[in-house]
Amino acid sequence: MLNEDALGALLDTVERYAAAHVGYVSNVVDSVPARDGEISDNPADMTVTGSGLAIEVGGERGRLCPEQAESEAETSSISWLAVRAAFVIEASPMQNVVLKLAFCASILGAAIAGCGSDTATGGNGGVGGTEPPASCAVAAAEGTQTCLSEANAAWNACYQDNGTACAADDPAIIAALGGLESTVTASCTDGELLSLDVSALVGRLQTSCSSEATSLASRSYGGPQGAVWADSDVGDQACIQAAQLSASNLIDAVVAGANDCLASESCVDDAFQGDVAALAASATQDIGEACGALQTLIALTPEQYVDRAVHQSDCVIATAHEDTAPLMLSCGPQRAGDTPVRGEYVQIVLDGEEWGTICGDGSPFAFQLRLAPEGQPLDRVLIGMQGGGVCVFEADCTNIVENAPGLLEALDDQAETTGIMSNDPEESPFADWTKVYLPYCNQDVYTGGGVTEAFPDFTIERYGAINVRAAVEYVRNLLWRMLDEEGGNGYRPDQITAAFGGWSAGGFGTLYNYHWVLDDLQWPNTAAFPDASLGLDSGGFPSIGALGSILVSGWNALPNFPPYCFAGDCAVGPTLYNATAPRLKGVPNQQLLILTNQNDSTQVSTTFFPSTEAWIDAERTSVCDTRDLNGIQYYLTSSTDSVHVVSPRPLFYSGSVDGEVMSDWLWDGVVADPDNVVDRMEEGDFVSVIPGVEPFPCSVAP
């Protein structure tokens, strides 16, 4: 009979792998739905060979291996019970959902140490032999795939069992990461893959595993704080779980297919992409049937949700493989363009057919990139988004088309080079960072999701969010390639330090896209600096709150808002601050560093306030109401004259408020001392200079 240790290993292996692969789309066994706690029959065919228990599932064979060969009569009964015990089916709150269990032959075959092959002829393949270690390339690819599958299953279990996000020390995730480390260290030597030493390779792959699992969970449950899950009833929670599970299994299937393709001598991209399309279509259908309410819960349709999961798959593949040719992936260093000269701005014109980008007048979207000068680290990145107002109605859009057409194109825009964007180290501590300057050309405050808005005499392309995200992904891919070429740890998204901000409309774009940088791009060490974009609501119509529905629906902005805040009032700054605060400070510099002058006539007019004093009073009340939120910090300059945007202006960037220079405040918030940044604002002379202004309703400097 199987000894106790072997039987325990058998159970552990089956339970762990089956839990990670419920819903997998290939080599499946459809189990019969059962009542809660009941064991269902399973049509898997099992036989015993000289080296263990063989399981045949849908024509594919895998092995669960005891420590020693047993007779079929003795082994089959005990093993059948053991396998059946792993297949307890819990009653599903979803109707007509068939649970599927799948096995990967290669993983199960090597799951228990000391297992031989199906032949009984001795040697490495016979009874008592050992499996040869996988190559480093195979170990890295398959180890990452397995780790991610197990980490995704752990996230699903955390919400199902505990109703909350997984803790940083969640045992299942720690075990998944540890298994990946063991797999890689057993098969790899320093410099064997990606020119990385083993510890750097392990760190890279573990980061991919944990970050991609966290990204999927954030998208599914409402940010890392799980805001959507917490506000959902049992039915909606089941809907979310079904979607997360389908996406997890889709990612696993796509990555497995890529691993197999790249390991073969006949890998063809067209065939691979065809398989991916079929898998994505199946997942979309499954999610649509199981979770028809997905868009109302997390702002994404099943198609959009699946598209993002496929993109994640491409990022995993690119991370785990040194060479991904001939596959044409949407993510990774192979998608980077030519390497620009360092230390000089270069215009990058994105191919609209490849990237889906376009400016408001139909011209190509372009941006400015300045790689850090030679000798300076590439992985410190400053991203600035240009301002330029917003047009919503026919009259104001006509005015732009006729009198300021440059606001609808990007080819003529040059980078900002003063204040925080200065290239002079004497003026700005960010001078030698990699810099990305994103022109504003869609008049949609960087929320547009790909809509052509037709007016009687012209059209405007609303693609702002698509443009900014494509540009940043382009830069990510380029840095990925260059950092891999430099050696060291190569590209690690968790080791990028970034400042992501903008001015006026670009500040609004900062608020509406910051979650994407943190959760989808997976640059957690990013601080945001929205400048002159408080987004205050004046009430009535028009107002930011009232027009928010236009941003969300009319411009297809809904899928670009955070999954935890996408109703019309989420266009309002303080509303978004309150929704975002619980997910900030995952690391110290993950925070909003909000800048503005206290008198700003541009914000008064563009947010539809009746007077300057009304806007200043609303500003002061809002600041006092939100200043104690997690990760929300303010720096308000004190000019009683109207000033719009402050961080690019040397006078203000080098000036001080309440004894602290703005450049120092920003540097501390992004890099030097992010946990000890304090709000800087002064009462000043506003009450006496501007009639009708009231004092701050909270304590501030004089």
N, C-alpha and C positions, 0 to 999 in steps of 0.2 A: 504493500500500500504506500501511497505518498507519505513521506515523513512530514512532520508538522511544519518545519521551516519551508519546505518546498510548497506545501499547500498554502501557507501564508503568503509566500511570494507570488504564487499564482493569483490569489484573490486580490492582492494589492495592485498587481499589474493590470488585471482586467478592469478593476474598479476605476483606477486612475485614468487609464486610456479611454475606457468607454465614456466616462464622465466628460472627458475633453472633446469627444467626437460625436456626441448626440446630434443627429441631424446631418451628418456627413453625407455627401451626395454620391459617393462611389463605393462599390463593394459593400453594399448595405444589407442588413437583415431587418425586415419590417416586423417588429414585435406586435403581438396581439394586445390591444389596449386592455388594461386590467383595472380592477378596483384598487383603491389605495391599500398598499401593503401586500397585494397578491402577486405571486410569481407567475409570469406568463410563459407559455410554451414558446420555444424558440427553434426555428427550423434549421439551425446550423448543423451541418454534418461533422461529427467528430470521430476521429480514429486515433489509435495509438501506434506510434512507430518506436523503433529502438531508441530514439532520442527524446521522446516526450509526446505530449498530446498535440495532435494536429487538428486544426479547425479549418473547415472549408466554408467560406462565406461568399455566396454569389459567384462561385467559380474560382475565387482567389484563396490561396492557402497560406496560413500562418501557423506558427508553433508557439505553444506555451510549454516551457520545458521544466520538468522536475529535475532534481539533482541526479537521479538514476533512472534507468529504464524499469518499467513495471509491466506486468502482464496486462493484456487488454482487459481481461475479466476483472482484475483488481482495480485498474486505474480508471477505466471509463466511468464506472459508477460514481466514484468519489469526485472525479474531475467534472463530470456532468453536473453534479450537485453544486460544486464550487462555482462553475460558470453560471448556472441558473441563479445562484445566490447573488451574483453581481448584476443580474438583470431585473431586480425588483422594480416594477413600474409604479410610480406614484400617480394617483389620480390627477389628471391635468385639468386646470380650470378652463382651458380652451377646448371647445368641442371639435370633434373630427380631426384632431391632431394626432398623427401617427408618429410615435417616437421611433427613431432609427438609431441603430447601434452599428458601428463600423470598426474594423480592425485594420491596422497597417501591418502587413506581414513582416516588413523589415524591422519595425520597432518591437513588435511582439516577439519576433524570433530571437532578438538579442536582449530581451528584457531581464532574463534571469541568468546570472553568470554561470559559466560551465556547461552551457547547453551545446550539444553537437548538432550536426545536420541530419537530414532525413535518411541518409545512408548510414549503414551500420558496419562500415568496413574499416573503422579505425582512422588514425591520423587526425589532422585538424578537423576533418569533416565527420569523423565517426564517433562512436560512443566514447565518452570521456575526453573528446577533443575540445578545442576552444575555437571560437570564431575569430578570424583575423581582424585586427583593428581596422576601422574605416579610414580612408584617406582623410587628410585634413580638410580638403574641400568638401567632401561628403559629410563629414562630421559637423562642420560649421553650418552647412545648408540645412541638413536634416535636424540637427540639434536646435537651431533657431526656430524652425517650423514647429517642432514638438514643444519647445518652451512657450512659444506664443499661443499655441492651442491650449496648453494647460493654464497659462495666465488668463486667457479669455474665459475659460471655464471657471477659474477662481473668482473673477469679477462677477460672473453670473451668479455663482453660489453666494458670494458676499451679500448681494442685494436680496436674493431669494431667502437666505437663511437669517440674515441679520438686519435687513432693511436699510443698509447703508454701504458706503464705499469701503473697499478693502483697506485695512490699515497698512501702514508702511512695512510692518513686519508680519504681514499675513503669511501663515505657514505654507499654504499651497503655492503662493507666488515665490516665496523664498526657496521652496523645494524645486520649483520649475527652473529658477535661475541657477540653483546649485546643480541640477541635472545637466543644464547646458554647459556649465563650467567643467564638470567631470567629463562630459563627452568630448569637449574641445581639447582639454589638457591631455586626455588619453591618446589623442590622435595627431596633435599638432606640435611642431617645434618652432622656435623663434625664427621669424622671417619667412616661414613657409607659405603663408597666405597673406596677401595684401601688404607684404613686407613689414608686418607688425609682429612684435614679440607676442608670446602667448598671452600674457596678462592684458596687453592692449587689445588683442583680438577678442578675448573673453569679454572685456569691458564694452567693446563696440557692439557685440552681439547681444549681450545682456541689456544694454541700453535700448536696442531695437525691440527686443522682446517686451520689456516693461513699458516703454513709451508707446508702442503701438497698441498694446492691450489697454493702457490708460486712455489713449486717444479714442478708441472705440467705445470704451465705457463712458467717457465724457460726452460723446455724441449721443449715446443711447439713453443715459439716465439723467441728463440735464446738467452737464458740467461735472467737474470732479467733486462738487458738493452734492450731486445727486438731487438737484432741486425738483426735477420733474417727477422722479420716483416718489419723493416724499409727499407730493401733492396729488398723487394718482390713487384711484381706487383699485380694488383687486383685479378687475377686468383690464384696466389700462396697464397695470403692472405686468399682467400676463402677456399683453400685447408687446410691451417693451422687451420682455424676456425673450419672446419668440423672435423678434427682430435682431436682438443682439446675438442670439444663438445662431441664426441663419447667416448673419454677417461673419461671425467667427468661423463657421464651417466653410463659408465661401473663401475667406482668406486662406484657410488651411488647404483647401483644394487647389486654389490658384498657385500658392507657393509650392505645394507638392508637385503640381504639374510642371512648373518651371524647373524645379530641382531635377526631375526626371528628364526633361527635355535637354537641359544643359549638360547632363551627365551622358547623354547619348551622342552618337556620331551622326545623327540624322535630325537634329533639331531644326525645325522650320517655323519661323515666326508666324506666318499666315495660319498654319494649323494650330499653333498655340493660342493665337488671338481668337480663332474660331471657337476653341474649347472654352476660353475665358468668357466669351460672349454668351455661350450656351449656359455656362454655370451662372453667370450674372442674371440671365433671363429667368432661369429656374428659381434663383434666390429672390428675385423681384416678385415673381408670382407667389412664391411661398409666403413672403412677408405681407404682400397685399391681401392674401387670403386670411392670414393669421392676425394681421394688425392693420385693418383698414383705417384706423384712426391715427396712424403714425404721424402724419403731417400736423395734426392738431396738437400732438403731444410734444414733438421735438423740432417742428418747422421743416421737416424733410419728407418728401414723397418717398415711397419705396425705391423708385428708380434713382433718386438723388442719394439716398442712403447707401444703396448698393454701389453706385459709382465711386463714392468715397472709400468704401471698403476695398474695391478693386485697386484704387490708387494706393492705399496702404499696402496691399499685396506687392505692388511694384516696388515700393520703398524697401520692404523686407527683402525681396529678391536682390535688389541692388546692393543692400548692406552685406548680405551673406556670401555674395559671389564676387570673385576678383574680376571676372570677365562675363558679362551678360549677353554678348553677341551670340546669336543673331537676333535675340529678342529686342523688340522696340518697346522699352518701358516708359511709363509716364513720369518716372521719378528716378533720380540718381545721376551720377557723374557723366554717364554716356549721353545725357540730354543737354549737357552744357555746350555753349558755343566756344568760339576761340577765346583764348586767354588775353585780356587787354593788358596794356602796359600798366605797371603799378605806379601809383602816386599821381595820376592824371585822370581827369574826367573823360569818359568815353561814352558816346551815345549808343545805346542798345535799342535797335528797332525790332520789335517782336513780330514774327510771322503770324498773322491773324489766323491763317488756316490751321497752323500747328497749335497755337496757344489759345485761340478763341477770343483774342483781344481786338479792340477797335475803339477809336475816339468818336466823340459825338457827331462830327461831320462826316464820318465814314473813312477818315484817313487812318493810317497805322498808328498804333500806340507805341511810344518810345519813352525811354527813361535814361537817366544819367547814372553812371557807375564809376566810382573812384576806389580802386583797390588800395588797401593800406600800402604805404611806401615800402620799398625793400628794407628788410630789417625790422619791420613792425609786424605785430601779429595780425593775421588775416581774420581771425575769428572774433574780433570786436567790431560790431556792425552798428552804424547809425543810419536809420531810415527816416527820411523826412518827406511828408506829403504836402504838396503845394496847395495853397488856398485859391479862392476865386468865386465865392458866392454859390448860389444855387438858383436855378430857374425851375418853376413848377407850372405856372400858368402860361397861356398863350402870349399874353402881353409881355411878361418879363423874358420869356424865351425869345420872342421876336426881337426885343431890344438887344439881346446878346448876338443873335444871328446877324442883325443888321449893323450893330455898332461895335461889337467886341468879338468877332469870329475867332480870334486867337484863343478864346477860352474853350473852344471846341476842338482844338488840335494840340498835339504834343511835340511835333517835330522841331518847332522853333524855340522850345523852352530850354533855358539854361539853368544850371544848378544854383541854388542859394549858396553864397560863400561868406556870409557874415554871421556874427554871433555864434550860436551853437554849431553852425555849419562851416565856420571858418577853418581854413587849412593852416592857419598860423598857430603853432603851439603856445605862443605868448597870449593869444586871444582866447583860445578854447582848449580844454584838456582833451576834447574829442578830435583834435585836429588830424591825427594820424590814424584814425580808425578807417576801416572800409566804410564807404558812404554810398548810400542809394538815395537818389532824388527822384521822386515820383510825380510827374506832372499831372495836372487835374484837367481832364478834357471831356467829361461827360455830364457835368452839372447835376450830379446825383449824390453828392457828399459820399462818394466811394461806396455806395450800397448797391448799385445796379447789377442785376444778375443776368443781363443779356436780353434786353427788350428794345425794340425799335419803336419809339413813341412818335406817332404821327400827328402833326398839326396841319391846319389847312394848307399852308404854303411851304412847309419844310418838315423834316424829320430829325430827331435827335436819338442817337444810340446811347442807351443807358447801360453801360458795361463797367462802371467804376470798380466794383468789388472784384470782378473778373480780372481787370487790368492790374490792380495792385497785387493781387495774390499770384498772378502769373509772373509778374516782375520779380517778386520776392522769391518765388520758387526757382526762377532762372538763376538768381544770385546764389540761392542755396545749393543748386546743382553745381555751379561753378566753384564755389568754395569747397564743396565736397571733393571734387576732383583735385583741386590744388592742395588741400590739406592732406589728402591721401598721398599725393606725390611728395609732400614735405617729409613724410614719415612721422615719427612720434606716435601719438594716438590716432592719427588720421582724422577723418571727419567724425565728430561726435556732437549731435545736436544739443546734448545737455552741457557741452562745454563752450557753446557760443554765448557770448555776452552781448546783449543788444539793447539799444534805445530805439523805440518805435514811436514816432510822433508826427505831428503836422500842425499846420497853422490855418486858422479859420475853418474853411470847409475841410481842409486836411486834418484839423483837430477832431472834427466830427467823424471823419473817416478813421481816425485812431480809435475812437470809442467803439465804432461799429465793427472793427476788424481785429482788435487786440486779442479777443478770445481765439481767433483763428491762428494767430502767431503762437499762442501758448499751447493750444490743444491739437491743432492739425499740423502745423509746421513743426511743432514739438521743440520749440526754443523756450524752455521754461525760464531761463535766466534773462528775461526781457522786461524792462521797465517801459511804461508808456508815458509820453509827455504831450497831451493835447493842449494846444495853445490857442486862446481866444475862441473857445468853442464850448461854453458852459451848457449850451442847449437848454436854457431855461424856458419854461412854458408860461406864456402870457395869459392863458385861458381864452375861452371864446373861439372865434374863427375869423381869420386864420391864426394858427398858432402851431408850435412844434408838435404838441400832442394831437391836435386835430388833423394835421397833415401827415402824421406818422403812418396812417393807413395807406397813403399814396406811396411812401417809401417801401412799405412792406409788401403791398400787393401790386400796385401799378407798375413798379420798376422791377418786379420779380426779386425783391430784396429779401423776401422771407427766408430762403435757405441760407442767407449770408449773415443773419443775425444769430446771436448766441442761442443755443437750444434751451436756455433757461430764461430767455427774455426776448420775445419776438412779436408781441402785440404792438399796436400802434403807439402806445405811450412809452414803449422802450426806445423810441427815438429821443425822448426827453432825457437830458443828462442825469439829473438826480435819480430818476427812476432806474436808469441803467447802472448808476453807481451802487444803488442799494442791491440790485440783483447780482452785480459782479463781485462785490466785496467778499462774500463768503468763499469765493474760489481763489482769492488773491493770497499772497504771502506763502504759497507752497514752498518757495525759496525766498530769501530775504529781499531780493530786488524785484520781485513780482508785485508791482504796485503802480497806481496811477499818480503821476506827478503833474498836477493840474495847474496851469499857468494862465494868467490874464491880468490886464490892467483893470482897476476898479471902475474906470469910466471908459466905455467903448461904444461909441455911437454906431459902429457897424453891427455889433451884436444887438444893439437896441432895435435897429431897423430890420435886420434879417430874421429876428425872432419875434417881430410883430408887437413890440411893447409900445405903449402910447407915449412914453416920455423917458428921458434919461433917468430921472429920479425914481421912476417906477422900476426900471431895470436894475438900478443899483440897490434898491431896497430888496428886490427879489434875490439878487445875487448874494447879498449879505445874509439874508435869512437862509438861503440854500446852503451856503458855506457852513454856517453854524449848525444846521441840521445834519450835515453829512461828514463833517470834519473828523468825527470819531469812528467812522466806519473803518473796518479792516482794510488796509492797503490804499486808503484814499488820503492824499496829501495835497496841500494848497500852497502856492506862492503867488500872492497878489501884489502887483506893483501899485504905487500910490500917486500917480500923476492925476491931478484933478482935470487936466486937459484930456480929451479923448485920445486914446492910443489903441490901435488894433494890431495885435500880435506883438510879443515882447522878446521872445528868445532869439530871433535873428537880429535884433537891434542892439548894436554894441553898447549904446548908452544904458540900456536896461539890463542886458546880459552881464555887463561888468559893474552894474550898480547894485545897491544893497537894499534889503527890506528887513527891518527889525534886526539889523546888525549882521546879516548874512548875504554875501554876494550870490547872485543867481547862478552863475557858472559853478560855484562851489556846491550850492544846494543840489543842482542837478547831478553833478559828479558823485556826490555822496549817495544820492538816491539810486543811481544806476550801478555804481561800482564800489565806492570806498567805504561807505557806512550806511547801507540802506535801512537797517533796523533802527537807526537813531535819527532819521530825518524828522524834523518837526515843521509844522505849519508856520509860514511867514506871512503876516498881514498886519496892517496898521490902520488905526482909525483915521489918521490924517485930518485934513481940513474939509472933507467933503460936506459935512453938515452945514458949515458956514458958507462954503463957496457955491454949493449947488442947492438952492432952496428945495425943500421937500424931502431931502435925503435924511433917513433916520440912522442913528448909531447902530453899530453891530449889536445884535441881540445876544452876543456871547463875548467872552473876554478875549481881547486882542491887544497888541502893543499900541501905545498911544500914537 
